[in-house]
Amino acid sequence: YNLYCNNVIWPLFHYERSMVKHSVRGWCAYVDVNRLVADAIIAEANDTDTIWIQDFQLFLVPGIIKEKR
C-alpha cells in the first residue's frame, strides 16, 4: 500500500507529480496483492454475482477477475 498506492497513485490523482516515487518492488507488491484479492473474490463469488471494486488500491482486480473467468 505504502510503496505504490501512497507513493505513486495518490500523488498522480492529486496532481502532485513531484511526490511520485515509483519502484519496481512497489509495483510488484501492488500486482501481487491485487491478484490475491481477485483470487479470494473468485473463490467466493458466484458467476451471477455483481462484484463492486472501489478505490485505487484494487484497480487491477476487475481485469484479473475477467481474465481468469
Secondary structure as UniProt FT lines:
FT   HELIX           2..9
FT   HELIX           10..13
FT   TURN            14..15
FT   HELIX           17..19
FT   HELIX           24..44
FT   TURN            47..48
FT   HELIX           56..58
FT   TURN            59..60
FT   HELIX           61..68
//
